[in-house]
Amino acid sequence: MSKQKIMVAGGVGESKPFIAPEGTFPENPILDCHVGGRLVRDLDLDMQAKILYQQTDEGIAERDEGRAPAGSAARVTAGPLEKAIQERRDDLAAGMEPWEARDPLKEVADAHTQPGQRPKFLSPGVISQRGTRGFEVVKSGGEPVRVGNMVLGVMPEAKAEQRNRFFQEKSKSAVGEVEQKFRETQERQIREAGL
């Protein structure tokens, strides 16, 4: 028995396709919108069926209503430190000597350093690896004084000079050793060359 006869025997009539009469449903409003300035109605039929209202020029304009125009994105304004750094860059670019240009680090150091102290900005990475190396971290309101991520440290001037002399002597000694090895190598090469 065929499927059709079984359906009719069960009380189900023959299926007829439903075709609504012209004008039963409203026309798709997207057809009157634009994509890239082109009317959707003028596009291929398969393309018309795939376009959503949000993708049309009108949908994009509605979404962007009240927003700043493209290309004028919100900008974060610079803080006082960034402005001071930019001012220094501008001064140096204009031909000013480094010691004449504004120095935001020196300004902060001068504001938080007592006479007889030598300031130095310390890197948090170096502090975590090697400590403060004799510098005392300056605090204001219980918090370390910072410029960016750098921490301000101070050392008494006499101790700073002593520290500098120590490292200068250490450096001179290292240079002396290198020079001595160079002379010895040079003398050996001259002897071996028979000169």
Long-range contacts (C-beta under 8 A, 24 or more apart in sequence): 29-53, 30-56, 33-57, 33-58, 33-59, 34-58, 81-147, 81-148, 104-147, 105-147, 105-150, 108-145, 108-147, 108-152, 109-152, 112-138, 112-140, 112-145, 112-152, 113-138, 113-152, 113-154, 114-154, 116-156, 116-157, 117-154, 117-155, 117-156, 117-157, 118-154, 118-155, 118-156, 118-157, 118-160, 119-152, 119-153, 119-154, 120-152, 120-153, 120-154, 120-155, 121-147, 121-150, 121-151, 121-152, 121-153, 122-150, 122-151, 122-152, 122-153, 123-149, 123-150, 123-151, 124-149, 124-150, 124-151, 127-151, 134-159, 134-163
